[in-house]
Amino acid sequence: MNKPFKVIIPFVILLMGTNLQAREISGVKLPEQIELIKQNLPLNGAGIRSKFIFDIYSGALYLPKKTHNIKQILAMAGPKRVLMHILI
């Protein structure tokens, strides 16, 4: 696993500290699941990054199974997806 991926996953997990399972975050519609390599990945969590009064981006994490344990996420085999929507 390359270094940028190891940095992005914990960062996105920190963003979802409130454990949001919403389908819409700051006007960005997030599907409850996506298909990647012929496998459905459920939405594990999502969050928004704000700086001062500005919403910078929203992020969503899709995994083969739902978990909030960072060690399990990094060790999890199979496809994973981080979606980021720039809002500014």
N, C-alpha and C positions, 0 to 999 in steps of 0.2 A: 504494500500500500504506500503510495507516495505521500510526502510530507504535507502538501497543500490539503489533501483529502483529510488527513488526521487533524488538521487545524480547523477546517470548515465544519465538520460534524459536531465537535464539542461546542463550537460557537453557535450553531443553529439550535442545539439542545439548550443552551443557556437562554436563547431568545424565547424558547417555549416554556419558560419558567412558570407561567400561569396555566400551562397545560391546555391551551386553546385547541379545540377540535372544531372550530368554526369552518364553514364553507366559504366565508367571505371575510377578508381582513383588509381593512382600509381601502375598500372598493375593488380588491383583487379577488376574483372567484377562484377557489381552489377545489378541485374535485376530491371526493372522499377516497377515491382510489384511482390509480393509473395502471396502464398495461405497459410493461417493459420486458422485452425479450420473452414474449408470450406468457408472462406471469403477472398476475394482478398484485399490486403493492398498495396496501391501505395507507391512508394519511396517518402518520405517527404523531405529528405535532406541527404547529405553525406559530409564527410570531412576527413581530414588526420591530424594526430598528428605528428609533427616533433620536434626533440630535436637536436639542433646544426645543423649538416648536415645530420642527419639520420632520415628517415621516420620510425616511431615507429609502428603505426597502422592506419588503415582506419576504419571508422565507418559509418553506415547507419541507418537511422530511418525510419521505416515503420509504418504508422498509417491508421486507417479506412478512414480518410479524411485529405487532406493537410491543414496544418496551421503552423504558426510560432509563435503563442502566447503560451508561456509556461504554463499559467494558464489553457488554453483550453486543452493542451496536457495532463497535469496532471489530469484534471477532466474528460477527455474523457473516455467513457465507451467502452468496447469491447477489442478485442485483439490488442496488439502493439508488435513491435519487434525491437530490436536493434541488428544489426549484426556488429561484430568487427572482423577484419582480422589482425593478428599480422604480421608485415612486416619484422622484424629483425630476 
